[in-house]
Amino acid sequence: MSSQRVGVMALRRAVAKPSMALVSPSIARGIVARSALQSRPITTEKLSESEAHKVLASQRLHRPVSPHITIYDPAQIWYGASIMQRFTGMAYSGALYGGSIAYLMAPLLGWHLESASLVAFAAGLPVAVKFVIKTLAAFPFLFHSFNGVRHLVWDAVLRGFSRADIRKATNVIWVASVIGSVGLAALW
């Protein structure tokens, strides 16, 4: 028995015995009358696989589309830093997992990823290449750290939500990340 029929039967019983009804009898009668008008016979038919795919494709055309990044207002100034926060987090977690898996698989594949091999490789690189590699490694770390501190301040203090404050903090984070990454790369 379908759930709609069970509901209609319960409403009919409630109308028949008003003392047991949770709603007034006139409201229950209106619900029963409305559901009787709206009920339609359910029929099924056997479809081939290609016909079933056509029906599903036609139904998909009428479904709402999930929101995408285009729903955000480009005049907002914070979402660029927010997206960069996610990218830097993904980059470092991906590097961690990739490096860990490579280190574990190295003996099986014949790679030499021991500390001595990596130090010897890095020592053989030109200074300019080392500087670029260290800068590229330091920037996402510093950006993610500085922006994470800003988010912690937002959560704890509930300050800095005005447009001017967000713009200033975002500029400070970008500049501090660039200067900090160049400074860390210059350290020997």
LUMDOVEX-535059 format. One record per atom (N, C-alpha, C): residue in one letter; chain; x, y, z. Coordinates in pm, 1 decimal, padded with zeros to 6 digits. Example, Ala and Ser with C-alpha at 12.3 -4.5 7.8 and 13.67 -1.06 7.14 Angstrom:
2
> A_A_01319.0_-00569.0_00780.0
> A_A_01230.0_-00450.0_00780.0
> A_A_01320.0_-00330.0_00780.0
> S_A_01285.0_-00225.0_00708.0
> S_A_01367.0_-00106.0_00714.0
> S_A_01290.0_00003.0_00787.0
***
This chain:
188
> M_A_00084.7_-00116.3_00000.0
> M_A_00000.0_00000.0_00000.0
> M_A_00090.1_00123.7_00000.0
> S_A_00057.6_00219.3_-00081.8
> S_A_00141.6_00337.9_-00091.9
> S_A_00125.1_00427.0_00031.0
> S_A_00223.6_00505.4_00056.1
> S_A_00219.2_00594.2_00173.8
> S_A_00108.9_00698.1_00159.8
> Q_A_00077.2_00737.3_00037.4
> Q_A_-00029.7_00834.7_00017.9
> Q_A_-00163.8_00774.8_00060.6
> R_A_-00186.8_00648.8_00024.0
> R_A_-00312.9_00584.1_00062.7
> R_A_-00321.3_00566.7_00213.6
> V_A_-00207.6_00534.2_00275.6
> V_A_-00207.6_00519.7_00421.2
> V_A_-00243.4_00652.1_00486.2
> G_A_-00187.7_00760.4_00435.3
> G_A_-00218.7_00892.6_00490.0
> G_A_-00364.3_00930.2_00469.6
> V_A_-00418.1_00901.5_00352.2
> V_A_-00558.2_00932.5_00324.5
> V_A_-00648.5_00850.0_00416.2
> M_A_-00613.0_00722.4_00434.3
> M_A_-00694.7_00638.5_00523.5
> M_A_-00691.4_00691.7_00666.6
> A_A_-00576.1_00737.2_00711.9
> A_A_-00565.6_00791.6_00847.8
> A_A_-00648.1_00918.6_00861.4
> L_A_-00646.4_01001.3_00759.4
> L_A_-00727.7_01122.7_00763.2
> L_A_-00876.3_01090.8_00761.0
> R_A_-00916.8_00991.2_00684.8
> R_A_-01058.9_00951.8_00682.3
> R_A_-01103.1_00899.9_00818.6
> R_A_-01017.7_00822.6_00881.4
> R_A_-01051.2_00773.7_01015.9
> R_A_-01060.3_00889.5_01114.7
> A_A_-00971.3_00987.0_01099.3
> A_A_-00974.7_01102.5_01188.0
> A_A_-01102.0_01184.2_01167.5
> V_A_-01149.2_01192.3_01043.0
> V_A_-01272.1_01265.2_01014.9
> V_A_-01391.6_01189.5_01070.9
> A_A_-01386.7_01056.4_01061.8
> A_A_-01498.0_00975.6_01110.6
> A_A_-01508.8_00983.7_01262.2
> K_A_-01397.5_00992.8_01332.5
> K_A_-01397.6_01000.4_01478.1
> K_A_-01332.3_01132.4_01518.4
> P_A_-01408.3_01238.8_01523.0
> P_A_-01349.5_01370.0_01549.6
> P_A_-01280.5_01380.4_01685.8
> S_A_-01321.0_01302.5_01782.9
> S_A_-01258.9_01313.6_01914.0
> S_A_-01113.5_01268.5_01910.5
> M_A_-01077.6_01182.8_01815.6
> M_A_-00941.0_01133.6_01806.4
> M_A_-00856.4_01216.5_01710.0
> A_A_-00916.1_01309.7_01642.8
> A_A_-00843.4_01387.7_01542.7
> A_A_-00755.6_01492.7_01609.5
> L_A_-00637.8_01512.1_01553.8
> L_A_-00547.9_01615.2_01603.7
> L_A_-00579.7_01749.9_01541.3
> V_A_-00651.6_01747.7_01430.7
> V_A_-00693.9_01870.3_01365.3
> V_A_-00844.9_01874.1_01364.0
> S_A_-00898.1_01990.1_01336.6
> S_A_-01043.8_02001.2_01335.5
> S_A_-01100.5_01919.8_01219.3
> P_A_-01223.1_01871.0_01235.0
> P_A_-01283.0_01788.0_01128.3
> P_A_-01294.1_01860.4_00995.0
> S_A_-01319.8_01989.2_00996.4
> S_A_-01333.3_02060.4_00868.8
> S_A_-01198.8_02067.4_00796.5
> I_A_-01089.3_02085.8_00872.0
> I_A_-00956.2_02087.5_00809.9
> I_A_-00922.8_01949.2_00755.8
> A_A_-00953.8_01844.7_00831.0
> A_A_-00925.9_01708.4_00786.4
> A_A_-01005.6_01675.6_00660.4
> R_A_-01134.2_01718.7_00655.5
> R_A_-01214.4_01693.2_00534.9
> R_A_-01154.4_01764.9_00413.8
> G_A_-01106.8_01888.3_00435.0
> G_A_-01044.3_01962.1_00325.3
> G_A_-00918.3_01893.2_00274.7
> I_A_-00837.9_01838.9_00365.6
> I_A_-00716.2_01768.1_00325.6
> I_A_-00751.7_01643.6_00247.8
> V_A_-00853.4_01569.3_00295.3
> V_A_-00894.6_01447.8_00224.9
> V_A_-00946.7_01482.5_00086.6
> A_A_-01028.6_01586.9_00075.8
> A_A_-01083.9_01625.5_-00055.0
> A_A_-00972.2_01669.4_-00149.1
> R_A_-00877.5_01746.1_-00099.3
> R_A_-00767.6_01793.1_-00183.6
> R_A_-00680.4_01676.1_-00229.5
> S_A_-00651.0_01583.6_-00139.3
> S_A_-00567.3_01470.4_-00178.8
> S_A_-00640.2_01380.2_-00276.3
> A_A_-00771.9_01371.7_-00266.3
> A_A_-00847.5_01291.2_-00361.7
> A_A_-00844.7_01354.8_-00499.8
> L_A_-00846.4_01487.1_-00505.4
> L_A_-00840.1_01555.9_-00633.9
> L_A_-00701.3_01545.0_-00696.2
> Q_A_-00598.4_01545.0_-00610.3
> Q_A_-00462.1_01543.8_-00661.9
> Q_A_-00413.3_01403.0_-00694.6
> S_A_-00477.9_01302.9_-00641.4
> S_A_-00428.3_01167.2_-00665.4
> S_A_-00451.3_01129.7_-00811.5
> R_A_-00356.5_01062.4_-00867.4
> R_A_-00365.8_01017.9_-01006.0
> R_A_-00314.9_00874.6_-01009.9
> P_A_-00368.0_00799.7_-01096.4
> P_A_-00322.9_00659.9_-01102.5
> P_A_-00177.9_00652.0_-01149.0
> I_A_-00104.2_00565.7_-01086.8
> I_A_00036.1_00547.1_-01122.9
> I_A_00044.7_00426.9_-01215.6
> T_A_00102.8_00451.1_-01330.8
> T_A_00119.7_00341.6_-01425.6
> T_A_00267.8_00326.4_-01455.7
> T_A_00304.8_00207.3_-01485.5
> T_A_00443.4_00181.1_-01523.8
> T_A_00444.2_00112.7_-01658.5
> E_A_00552.7_00129.8_-01727.5
> E_A_00568.9_00061.4_-01855.2
> E_A_00714.0_00018.6_-01867.8
> K_A_00734.3_-00086.0_-01939.0
> K_A_00868.6_-00138.5_-01955.5
> K_A_00937.2_-00062.8_-02068.7
> L_A_01057.7_-00013.7_-02039.6
> L_A_01134.5_00062.2_-02137.7
> L_A_01263.0_-00011.6_-02169.6
> S_A_01307.3_00007.8_-02291.3
> S_A_01437.8_-00047.5_-02325.4
> S_A_01545.3_00040.1_-02260.3
> E_A_01667.8_-00007.8_-02262.2
> E_A_01775.1_00068.1_-02196.9
> E_A_01797.2_00203.2_-02264.3
> S_A_01790.5_00206.6_-02397.6
> S_A_01811.0_00333.2_-02467.7
> S_A_01696.4_00430.7_-02440.5
> E_A_01573.1_00380.4_-02432.9
> E_A_01460.0_00467.6_-02400.2
> E_A_01471.4_00521.7_-02258.6
> A_A_01517.4_00436.4_-02166.2
> A_A_01534.9_00480.4_-02027.7
> A_A_01640.0_00590.5_-02019.3
> H_A_01748.2_00578.5_-02095.4
> H_A_01850.9_00682.9_-02096.7
> H_A_01797.0_00813.0_-02155.3
> K_A_01707.8_00802.1_-02257.0
> K_A_01647.5_00921.8_-02314.1
> K_A_01557.6_00992.3_-02212.5
> V_A_01481.8_00913.3_-02135.3
> V_A_01395.4_00971.9_-02032.3
> V_A_01479.9_01042.1_-01927.0
> L_A_01586.9_00977.4_-01882.8
> L_A_01674.9_01039.4_-01783.4
> L_A_01740.0_01166.7_-01837.7
> A_A_01781.2_01163.2_-01964.6
> A_A_01843.1_01281.8_-02024.7
> A_A_01743.5_01397.0_-02031.4
> S_A_01618.3_01369.1_-02064.1
> S_A_01518.2_01475.7_-02070.0
> S_A_01486.3_01528.4_-01930.3
> Q_A_01490.9_01441.2_-01828.5
> Q_A_01468.4_01487.6_-01691.0
> Q_A_01583.5_01574.8_-01643.3
> R_A_01705.7_01542.3_-01684.0
> R_A_01822.3_01620.9_-01641.1
> R_A_01815.4_01764.3_-01692.5
> L_A_01751.6_01784.0_-01807.9
> L_A_01740.7_01918.8_-01863.4
> L_A_01655.3_02009.8_-01775.9
> H_A_01566.7_01953.8_-01696.5
> H_A_01476.6_02033.1_-01613.6
> H_A_01523.0_02044.6_-01469.4
> R_A_01634.4_01982.0_-01435.4
> R_A_01685.8_01989.7_-01298.5
> R_A_01759.1_02121.5_-01279.0
> P_A_01757.3_02172.3_-01156.8
> P_A_01834.1_02295.6_-01132.1
> P_A_01983.9_02266.3_-01135.4
> V_A_02059.5_02365.6_-01175.9
> V_A_02203.8_02352.0_-01184.6
> V_A_02264.0_02393.9_-01051.0
> S_A_02361.9_02319.9_-01004.1
> S_A_02428.8_02355.9_-00879.5
> S_A_02503.9_02486.7_-00897.6
> P_A_02510.6_02565.4_-00790.9
> P_A_02584.6_02691.9_-00803.6
> P_A_02732.7_02667.2_-00823.9
> H_A_02794.9_02756.0_-00893.6
> H_A_02937.3_02745.4_-00923.5
> H_A_03004.1_02872.0_-00874.7
> I_A_03130.8_02884.3_-00899.1
> I_A_03203.9_03002.5_-00853.4
> I_A_03148.4_03129.6_-00916.2
> T_A_03074.1_03116.3_-01024.8
> T_A_03019.4_03235.1_-01090.4
> T_A_02909.2_03301.4_-01008.8
> I_A_02859.2_03236.4_-00902.8
> I_A_02755.7_03299.9_-00821.1
> I_A_02814.1_03405.7_-00730.1
> Y_A_02946.3_03404.6_-00710.9
> Y_A_03007.8_03501.5_-00621.3
> Y_A_03024.3_03636.0_-00690.9
> D_A_03014.6_03739.4_-00613.7
> D_A_03026.9_03874.3_-00665.1
> D_A_03174.4_03907.7_-00686.1
> P_A_03216.7_03935.4_-00810.0
> P_A_03357.8_03965.7_-00832.1
> P_A_03402.7_04095.1_-00765.7
> A_A_03309.3_04178.5_-00723.6
> A_A_03347.4_04301.0_-00654.0
> A_A_03398.4_04270.9_-00513.3
> Q_A_03366.9_04152.8_-00462.5
> Q_A_03418.6_04115.2_-00331.1
> Q_A_03569.3_04099.0_-00341.8
> I_A_03639.0_04133.5_-00237.6
> I_A_03784.4_04133.9_-00244.1
> I_A_03846.6_04017.7_-00170.3
> W_A_03768.1_03939.9_-00098.0
> W_A_03826.0_03836.8_-00013.3
> W_A_03835.7_03702.8_-00082.6
> Y_A_03757.3_03678.2_-00184.3
> Y_A_03753.1_03540.7_-00230.6
> Y_A_03875.7_03497.7_-00308.8
> G_A_03955.7_03590.9_-00359.4
> G_A_04082.7_03553.7_-00423.0
> G_A_04178.4_03494.8_-00321.8
> A_A_04187.5_03557.8_-00204.0
> A_A_04273.0_03504.7_-00097.7
> A_A_04216.2_03374.7_-00042.7
> S_A_04085.5_03362.9_-00041.4
> S_A_04023.6_03239.6_00007.8
> S_A_04053.6_03122.9_-00085.7
> I_A_04046.4_03147.3_-00214.7
> I_A_04078.2_03042.7_-00311.6
> I_A_04226.0_03006.7_-00302.7
> M_A_04310.7_03107.7_-00288.8
> M_A_04454.4_03082.5_-00276.4
> M_A_04485.5_03004.4_-00149.1
> Q_A_04409.9_03029.5_-00042.5
> Q_A_04427.1_02953.9_00081.9
> Q_A_04401.7_02805.0_00056.7
> R_A_04297.9_02775.5_-00017.9
> R_A_04267.2_02635.6_-00048.9
> R_A_04374.3_02574.1_-00139.4
> F_A_04418.8_02649.6_-00239.9
> F_A_04520.5_02597.1_-00331.4
> F_A_04651.5_02568.0_-00260.1
> T_A_04693.5_02659.2_-00172.2
> T_A_04819.8_02636.0_-00102.2
> T_A_04808.2_02517.7_-00006.9
> G_A_04692.9_02502.9_00056.9
> G_A_04672.5_02386.4_00143.6
> G_A_04675.3_02256.4_00065.0
> M_A_04611.3_02257.4_-00051.1
> M_A_04612.4_02137.2_-00134.7
> M_A_04751.8_02108.1_-00187.9
> A_A_04826.0_02212.2_-00221.3
> A_A_04961.5_02192.1_-00274.2
> A_A_05051.1_02127.7_-00169.1
> Y_A_05044.2_02178.0_-00047.4
> Y_A_05130.9_02120.5_00055.8
> Y_A_05084.8_01982.2_00099.8
> S_A_04956.2_01959.5_00109.3
> S_A_04912.4_01824.6_00145.7
> S_A_04941.7_01726.7_00032.0
> G_A_04927.1_01770.5_-00092.9
> G_A_04962.9_01684.3_-00206.4
> G_A_05111.4_01653.7_-00209.4
> A_A_05193.9_01755.4_-00179.0
> A_A_05338.5_01732.2_-00174.2
> A_A_05374.4_01635.9_-00061.3
> L_A_05307.6_01649.6_00051.7
> L_A_05333.7_01559.2_00164.0
> L_A_05298.9_01415.2_00127.2
> Y_A_05178.7_01394.7_00072.2
> Y_A_05139.1_01259.0_00035.4
> Y_A_05224.3_01204.2_-00078.3
> G_A_05249.4_01286.8_-00179.2
> G_A_05331.8_01241.8_-00291.5
> G_A_05472.8_01207.0_-00248.6
> G_A_05533.1_01292.6_-00165.5
> G_A_05667.6_01264.5_-00116.2
> G_A_05672.9_01141.2_-00027.9
> S_A_05570.3_01124.3_00055.0
> S_A_05566.2_01005.9_00142.6
> S_A_05553.4_00877.8_00062.0
> I_A_05466.6_00878.2_-00035.8
> I_A_05448.2_00759.1_-00119.1
> I_A_05574.0_00731.7_-00200.5
> A_A_05636.0_00837.3_-00255.1
> A_A_05759.6_00818.7_-00331.3
> A_A_05870.2_00762.5_-00242.2
> Y_A_05879.3_00811.0_-00118.6
> Y_A_05981.4_00762.7_-00026.6
> Y_A_05958.5_00615.3_00008.0
> L_A_05833.0_00576.3_00024.2
> L_A_05802.3_00436.7_00055.8
> L_A_05822.5_00345.2_-00064.7
> M_A_05795.6_00395.7_-00184.5
> M_A_05806.6_00312.9_-00304.4
> M_A_05947.9_00311.8_-00362.8
> A_A_06035.1_00402.7_-00317.7
> A_A_06169.5_00417.1_-00373.7
> A_A_06250.2_00287.3_-00372.3
> P_A_06254.1_00212.0_-00263.1
> P_A_06333.0_00088.7_-00266.2
> P_A_06280.3_-00013.6_-00367.1
> L_A_06149.1_-00016.0_-00386.4
> L_A_06090.2_-00110.3_-00481.4
> L_A_06118.6_-00071.1_-00626.3
> L_A_06129.1_00059.7_-00650.3
> L_A_06148.3_00108.7_-00786.7
> L_A_06294.2_00137.0_-00820.0
> G_A_06381.2_00123.4_-00722.1
> G_A_06522.4_00148.0_-00746.1
> G_A_06561.0_00293.5_-00743.3
> W_A_06476.8_00378.5_-00688.3
> W_A_06509.1_00520.2_-00676.3
> W_A_06596.1_00541.1_-00552.9
> H_A_06674.3_00645.9_-00555.0
> H_A_06757.9_00678.5_-00439.8
> H_A_06706.9_00808.7_-00378.1
> L_A_06617.1_00795.1_-00282.3
> L_A_06561.2_00910.9_-00214.0
> L_A_06609.7_00918.6_-00069.2
> E_A_06725.3_00862.1_-00043.7
> E_A_06780.1_00872.7_00090.7
> E_A_06826.0_01016.0_00113.2
> S_A_06844.0_01053.0_00238.2
> S_A_06883.6_01190.5_00271.6
> S_A_07015.8_01228.4_00206.3
> A_A_07112.0_01137.2_00208.8
> A_A_07243.4_01168.2_00150.9
> A_A_07232.6_01194.1_00000.7
> S_A_07149.0_01118.0_-00069.2
> S_A_07131.3_01138.1_-00213.1
> S_A_07065.3_01272.0_-00242.7
> L_A_06964.4_01307.7_-00162.4
> L_A_06895.6_01435.0_-00184.5
> L_A_06985.8_01553.7_-00154.5
> V_A_07068.4_01542.6_-00048.7
> V_A_07161.1_01651.1_-00015.7
> V_A_07264.9_01666.3_-00125.5
> A_A_07314.8_01556.3_-00177.6
> A_A_07414.7_01562.8_-00284.9
> A_A_07353.8_01624.6_-00411.1
> F_A_07229.9_01589.5_-00439.8
> F_A_07163.0_01647.6_-00556.5
> F_A_07145.8_01798.5_-00539.7
> A_A_07097.5_01841.5_-00421.5
> A_A_07075.5_01983.8_-00398.0
> A_A_07206.5_02061.8_-00397.8
> A_A_07314.0_02000.6_-00349.7
> A_A_07443.1_02069.8_-00346.0
> A_A_07496.6_02093.9_-00486.7
> G_A_07459.3_02009.7_-00581.5
> G_A_07507.3_02023.4_-00718.4
> G_A_07431.3_02125.0_-00800.9
> L_A_07321.9_02178.5_-00749.6
> L_A_07242.4_02275.9_-00824.5
> L_A_07306.7_02414.1_-00818.9
> P_A_07289.7_02493.7_-00923.9
> P_A_07339.2_02631.7_-00919.7
> P_A_07263.9_02713.9_-00814.3
> V_A_07325.5_02817.6_-00765.6
> V_A_07267.8_02899.4_-00659.0
> V_A_07135.5_02962.1_-00702.9
> A_A_07126.4_03009.5_-00825.1
> A_A_07002.4_03072.0_-00873.6
> A_A_06887.1_02972.4_-00875.7
> V_A_06913.6_02848.5_-00914.3
> V_A_06809.2_02745.0_-00917.0
> V_A_06764.6_02712.5_-00775.2
> K_A_06861.2_02702.8_-00682.2
> K_A_06826.0_02678.4_-00541.7
> K_A_06738.2_02791.3_-00487.9
> F_A_06773.7_02915.1_-00522.2
> F_A_06697.8_03031.3_-00475.6
> F_A_06553.6_03025.4_-00526.9
> V_A_06536.3_02994.7_-00653.5
> V_A_06401.9_02986.7_-00712.3
> V_A_06322.5_02873.8_-00648.9
> I_A_06383.0_02758.3_-00630.4
> I_A_06312.5_02644.0_-00571.4
> I_A_06271.5_02675.7_-00427.9
> K_A_06361.8_02735.9_-00350.4
> K_A_06328.7_02769.2_-00212.1
> K_A_06221.1_02876.5_-00204.3
> T_A_06224.7_02973.2_-00296.1
> T_A_06121.1_03076.8_-00298.3
> T_A_05985.7_03016.1_-00332.2
> L_A_05983.6_02928.6_-00431.9
> L_A_05857.8_02864.3_-00472.1
> L_A_05803.9_02771.2_-00363.9
> A_A_05890.6_02716.3_-00281.9
> A_A_05845.6_02630.8_-00171.8
> A_A_05800.9_02713.4_-00051.7
> A_A_05863.7_02829.1_-00030.0
> A_A_05833.2_02910.0_00088.0
> A_A_05705.8_02992.4_00070.5
> F_A_05678.0_03040.4_-00051.3
> F_A_05562.6_03129.1_-00070.4
> F_A_05430.2_03064.1_-00029.8
> P_A_05396.6_02944.8_-00078.9
> P_A_05267.6_02888.0_-00038.1
> P_A_05259.1_02863.1_00112.5
> F_A_05371.6_02823.5_00171.8
> F_A_05371.5_02799.3_00316.3
> F_A_05342.1_02928.3_00392.6
> L_A_05409.8_03036.6_00357.0
> L_A_05389.0_03163.0_00427.4
> L_A_05249.8_03220.1_00400.9
> F_A_05204.7_03213.0_00276.0
> F_A_05071.1_03264.7_00245.3
> F_A_04965.5_03188.8_00324.2
> H_A_04975.5_03057.0_00324.7
> H_A_04878.1_02974.5_00396.1
> H_A_04883.0_03005.7_00545.9
> S_A_05001.6_03024.8_00599.2
> S_A_05015.1_03054.8_00741.8
> S_A_04957.3_03191.7_00776.1
> F_A_04994.7_03294.2_00701.4
> F_A_04945.8_03429.5_00730.4
> F_A_04794.4_03439.5_00711.8
> N_A_04743.6_03381.9_00606.4
> N_A_04599.3_03386.8_00582.1
> N_A_04524.5_03303.8_00685.8
> G_A_04585.0_03193.8_00730.8
> G_A_04523.7_03113.6_00837.5
> G_A_04514.4_03191.0_00967.2
> V_A_04618.0_03271.2_00997.4
> V_A_04612.9_03355.9_01117.0
> V_A_04500.7_03457.7_01103.9
> R_A_04483.6_03514.0_00984.7
> R_A_04374.2_03609.0_00965.0
> R_A_04239.5_03542.2_00990.6
> H_A_04222.5_03420.1_00942.0
> H_A_04096.3_03349.5_00964.9
> H_A_04076.8_03320.3_01113.5
> L_A_04183.1_03287.6_01184.0
> L_A_04171.5_03266.1_01328.3
> L_A_04131.9_03395.5_01399.5
> V_A_04186.6_03507.3_01355.9
> V_A_04147.9_03635.9_01414.4
> V_A_04001.2_03664.2_01385.3
> W_A_03958.0_03637.4_01263.2
> W_A_03816.9_03657.0_01230.7
> W_A_03728.6_03572.4_01320.5
> D_A_03767.5_03447.0_01343.9
> D_A_03684.9_03357.7_01425.0
> D_A_03686.5_03394.9_01572.5
> A_A_03801.7_03436.3_01624.6
> A_A_03814.9_03461.2_01767.5
> A_A_03770.6_03602.4_01807.1
> V_A_03809.5_03700.5_01730.6
> V_A_03786.6_03839.0_01769.4
> V_A_03662.3_03897.3_01703.2
> L_A_03622.6_03838.5_01591.2
> L_A_03509.2_03889.2_01513.4
> L_A_03531.9_04034.0_01471.8
> R_A_03651.7_04062.4_01424.8
> R_A_03686.4_04195.1_01375.9
> R_A_03747.8_04182.9_01237.4
> G_A_03749.9_04293.9_01166.8
> G_A_03816.6_04297.3_01037.9
> G_A_03729.1_04257.8_00921.5
> F_A_03597.5_04275.3_00934.7
> F_A_03507.2_04234.8_00827.7
> F_A_03465.5_04349.1_00735.7
> S_A_03509.6_04469.4_00764.8
> S_A_03473.8_04580.0_00675.3
> S_A_03557.5_04568.1_00547.8
> R_A_03507.7_04628.0_00442.5
> R_A_03579.5_04618.5_00313.8
> R_A_03719.8_04675.1_00323.1
> A_A_03735.6_04785.2_00391.6
> A_A_03867.5_04847.9_00403.2
> A_A_03962.9_04756.8_00481.1
> D_A_03913.0_04697.8_00589.9
> D_A_03997.5_04607.4_00669.2
> D_A_04036.9_04483.6_00590.6
> I_A_03943.3_04429.2_00515.7
> I_A_03972.9_04309.9_00435.4
> I_A_04075.9_04343.6_00327.7
> R_A_04058.4_04457.1_00262.7
> R_A_04151.7_04497.2_00156.6
> R_A_04292.3_04517.3_00213.3
> K_A_04302.2_04585.3_00327.8
> K_A_04433.4_04609.1_00389.5
> K_A_04499.1_04477.2_00430.4
> A_A_04421.3_04392.1_00496.9
> A_A_04477.0_04265.2_00544.3
> A_A_04520.4_04177.2_00427.3
> T_A_04442.9_04176.4_00319.6
> T_A_04479.6_04096.0_00202.8
> T_A_04609.2_04147.3_00141.3
> N_A_04622.2_04276.9_00127.4
> N_A_04745.7_04333.3_00072.5
> N_A_04865.1_04303.6_00162.4
> V_A_04845.5_04314.7_00293.2
> V_A_04953.8_04284.6_00387.2
> V_A_04994.9_04138.7_00374.9
> I_A_04898.5_04049.2_00361.8
> I_A_04928.9_03906.5_00351.5
> I_A_05008.2_03877.1_00224.2
> W_A_04966.6_03935.0_00111.2
> W_A_05038.9_03911.2_-00013.5
> W_A_05181.5_03965.5_-00006.9
> V_A_05195.8_04087.8_00042.3
> V_A_05329.1_04148.5_00049.2
> V_A_05417.3_04073.0_00147.5
> A_A_05363.1_04039.6_00264.3
> A_A_05441.6_03966.2_00364.2
> A_A_05480.9_03828.5_00312.6
> S_A_05395.4_03766.1_00236.1
> S_A_05427.9_03634.5_00181.4
> S_A_05540.1_03642.7_00078.5
> V_A_05533.7_03742.1_-00007.9
> V_A_05638.3_03756.9_-00109.9
> V_A_05771.0_03793.9_-00045.4
> I_A_05770.1_03893.9_00041.9
> I_A_05895.0_03936.0_00107.1
> I_A_05949.6_03824.2_00194.8
> G_A_05861.2_03757.3_00268.0
> G_A_05905.5_03648.0_00353.9
> G_A_05962.7_03531.0_00276.9
> S_A_05901.5_03496.5_00163.7
> S_A_05952.5_03383.8_00085.9
> S_A_06088.3_03416.3_00024.0
> V_A_06106.9_03539.7_-00022.5
> V_A_06238.1_03579.8_-00075.9
> V_A_06339.9_03582.2_00037.3
> G_A_06298.7_03631.8_00154.7
> G_A_06389.7_03633.7_00268.4
> G_A_06429.4_03494.3_00314.7
> L_A_06333.8_03402.7_00321.1
> L_A_06366.2_03264.8_00359.8
> L_A_06454.4_03196.7_00255.7
> A_A_06431.8_03226.4_00128.4
> A_A_06513.4_03164.8_00023.9
> A_A_06655.7_03217.8_00026.8
> A_A_06672.2_03340.7_00073.4
> A_A_06806.9_03398.3_00079.3
> A_A_06887.9_03342.6_00195.2
> L_A_06819.0_03283.5_00294.5
> L_A_06893.1_03223.4_00406.7
> L_A_06966.2_03098.4_00359.9
> W_A_07086.1_03077.7_00410.5
> W_A_07159.6_02955.9_00372.6
> W_A_07141.0_02858.8_00482.0
***
